[in-house]
């Protein structure tokens, strides 16, 4: 098992299906975790299940408060942020000609701009510690596009380009930045897909099945560990 003992990790979007699975893996690997989200009830359940985890209710779309949020996290970790995992994201789907300006802006602001700001202020702390890692959870649609998701696909493609730029800018400071782009992951959302369409999707996947949340969590755990210390600017 990968051991993340004494690593201080910030995880956004911790209350979702993938976020929960990431949290479980990191916790089992002995990481110190700050789990964030907007749903206090779900955060309290996390605290009940993982008592050593720090929970913080925070809306990352509140850009003016992100610097203060990172400062607070840094203080909770006694001045050492090792890993930032930008997992939080939203979808507001619509065909392009019907998409309202607000639907475009809201998705780009949370998925891309919030991740940029969280990364920016975390990097400032990581530079002082001469090391750090950022893992951005993107999506396969950032590579392929998807009908009705011009906003979401743009935000996720933007994360990939941003990550490559950050990797180039801060590699000499020993700050490593990578992405994970999940495809179809088994969840309540994919359970609602009718069987015929579900089968047609699986036929396009070489393993002929949807991924599991734990598959994403395993990749996050690997990228958080010292086993990935010579991998940067890449997307799994």
C-alpha positions in Angstrom: 0.0 0.0 0.0 1.2 3.5 -0.7 1.9 5.4 2.5 1.2 9.1 2.6 2.1 9.5 6.2 2.6 13.2 7.3 1.4 14.5 3.9 -1.0 17.5 4.2 -3.6 17.4 1.5 -6.5 19.8 0.5 -9.3 18.0 -1.3 -12.1 20.1 -2.9 -15.4 18.5 -3.8 -15.0 15.9 -1.1 -18.7 15.1 -0.7 -19.4 13.7 -4.2 -19.0 10.1 -5.3 -15.5 10.5 -6.7 -14.5 12.9 -3.9 -15.6 10.4 -1.3 -13.6 7.6 -2.9 -10.5 9.8 -3.1 -10.9 10.8 0.6 -11.3 7.1 1.6 -8.0 6.1 -0.2 -6.0 9.1 1.1 -7.2 8.5 4.6 -6.3 4.8 4.5 -2.8 5.9 3.3 -2.4 8.0 6.5 -2.6 11.4 4.9 -3.7 14.5 6.8 -6.7 15.8 4.9 -8.7 19.0 4.8 -12.0 18.0 3.1 -14.1 20.8 1.6 -17.5 21.2 0.1 -20.7 23.2 0.4 -23.0 20.7 2.0 -22.5 20.8 5.7 -24.6 17.7 6.4 -22.4 15.6 4.1 -19.3 17.2 5.6 -20.4 16.2 9.0 -20.9 12.6 7.8 -17.3 12.7 6.6 -16.1 13.9 10.0 -18.1 11.0 11.6 -16.5 8.4 9.3 -13.0 9.9 9.3 -12.5 11.6 12.7 -9.0 12.8 12.0 -10.0 14.6 8.9 -10.5 18.4 9.0 -13.7 19.6 7.3 -14.3 23.0 6.0 -17.6 24.3 4.5 -16.4 26.6 1.7 -17.8 27.6 -1.7 -14.9 27.8 -4.1 -16.9 30.0 -6.5 -16.4 32.8 -3.9 -13.2 34.0 -5.5 -12.6 36.9 -3.2 -12.3 34.5 -0.2 -10.0 31.9 -1.8 -6.7 33.5 -0.7 -8.0 33.6 2.9 -9.2 30.0 2.6 -5.8 28.8 1.6 -4.2 30.8 4.3 -6.4 29.1 6.9 -5.6 25.7 5.5 -1.9 26.5 5.6 -2.3 27.5 9.3 -4.2 24.3 10.1 -1.3 22.4 8.5 1.3 24.3 10.5 2.6 26.1 7.4 3.0 23.1 5.1 0.6 22.3 2.2 1.9 19.2 0.3 -0.9 18.5 -2.1 -3.9 20.3 -3.6 -6.5 18.2 -5.3 -8.9 20.3 -7.4 -11.8 17.9 -7.7 -14.8 20.1 -7.3 -16.8 20.8 -10.4 -20.3 21.4 -11.8 -22.2 20.8 -15.0 -25.0 23.0 -16.4 -25.8 21.4 -19.8 -27.5 23.0 -22.7 -27.1 23.2 -26.5 -24.9 26.1 -27.5 -27.5 28.3 -29.1 -29.7 27.9 -26.0 -27.0 28.3 -23.5 -27.4 31.4 -21.4 -24.4 33.6 -20.6 -24.8 32.8 -16.9 -24.7 29.0 -17.6 -21.4 29.5 -19.5 -19.9 31.8 -16.9 -20.9 29.8 -13.8 -19.3 26.6 -15.1 -16.1 28.3 -16.3 -15.9 30.3 -13.1 -16.1 27.3 -10.8 -14.4 24.6 -12.8 -11.6 26.6 -14.2 -11.1 30.0 -12.5 -11.6 28.6 -9.0 -9.1 25.9 -9.6 -6.6 28.5 -11.0 -7.0 30.7 -7.9 -6.7 27.7 -5.5 -3.6 26.6 -7.4 -2.1 30.1 -7.4 -2.3 30.7 -3.7 -1.3 27.1 -2.8 1.8 27.5 -5.1 2.8 30.5 -3.1 2.9 28.4 0.1 4.5 25.4 -1.7 7.4 27.6 -3.0 8.3 28.4 0.6 8.5 24.7 1.4 10.5 24.0 -1.8 8.0 21.3 -2.9 4.4 20.6 -3.6 1.9 18.8 -5.9 -1.3 19.8 -7.6 -3.7 17.3 -9.1 -6.5 18.6 -11.3 -9.5 16.3 -11.9 -10.6 17.1 -15.5 -12.7 15.0 -17.8 -12.4 13.0 -21.0 -14.8 15.5 -22.6 -12.0 18.1 -22.3 -10.3 16.0 -25.0 -13.3 14.9 -27.1 -16.0 17.5 -26.5 -19.6 16.5 -25.9 -23.0 17.5 -27.1 -24.7 20.0 -24.8 -21.5 20.6 -22.8 -19.6 23.3 -24.6 -19.1 25.1 -21.2 -18.1 22.0 -19.3 -15.7 20.7 -22.0 -14.1 24.2 -22.3 -13.6 24.4 -18.6 -12.0 20.9 -18.5 -9.8 21.5 -21.5 -8.7 24.7 -19.9 -7.7 22.9 -16.8 -5.4 20.7 -18.9 -3.7 23.6 -20.6 -3.4 25.5 -17.3 -1.8 22.4 -15.6 0.8 22.1 -18.4 1.6 25.8 -18.0 1.9 25.6 -14.2 4.2 22.5 -14.6 6.5 24.5 -16.9 6.5 27.6 -14.7 7.2 25.9 -11.3 9.0 22.6 -12.1 12.3 24.2 -11.1 10.7 25.0 -7.7 9.9 21.2 -7.3 6.2 21.8 -7.8 4.5 19.0 -9.7 1.2 19.5 -11.6 -0.8 16.7 -13.3 -4.3 15.9 -14.4 -6.6 13.0 -14.3 -9.4 12.9 -16.9 -12.0 10.3 -16.0 -14.3 8.9 -18.6 -17.6 7.3 -17.7 -17.5 6.5 -14.0 -20.1 4.2 -12.4 -22.4 6.4 -10.3 -26.0 7.4 -9.8 -25.8 9.4 -13.0 -24.7 6.5 -15.2 -27.2 4.2 -13.4 -30.0 6.4 -15.0 -28.8 5.8 -18.5 -31.0 3.3 -20.4 -29.5 -0.1 -21.0 -29.3 0.2 -24.8 -27.4 3.5 -24.7 -25.3 2.2 -21.8 -24.2 -0.8 -23.8 -23.3 1.4 -26.8 -21.1 3.5 -24.6 -19.4 0.5 -23.1 -18.6 -0.8 -26.6 -16.5 2.2 -27.2 -14.4 1.5 -24.0 -11.6 -1.1 -24.5 -12.3 -2.7 -21.1 -16.1 -2.9 -22.0 -17.1 -1.4 -18.6 -17.5 1.9 -16.9 -14.8 2.9 -14.5 -15.3 2.9 -10.7 -14.8 5.9 -8.4 -12.0 3.9 -6.8 -10.1 3.8 -10.1 -9.9 7.6 -10.0 -9.0 7.5 -6.3 -6.1 5.0 -7.0 -4.6 7.3 -9.6 -4.9 10.3 -7.2 -3.2 8.4 -4.5 -0.3 7.4 -6.8 0.1 11.0 -8.0 0.1 12.3 -4.4 2.9 9.9 -3.5 6.6 10.1 -4.0 6.3 7.4 -6.7 5.2 10.2 -9.1 8.0 12.6 -8.3 9.3 12.6 -11.9 5.9 13.0 -13.6 4.6 16.5 -14.3 2.6 18.3 -16.9 0.8 15.0 -17.8 -2.8 13.7 -18.0 -3.9 10.2 -17.0 
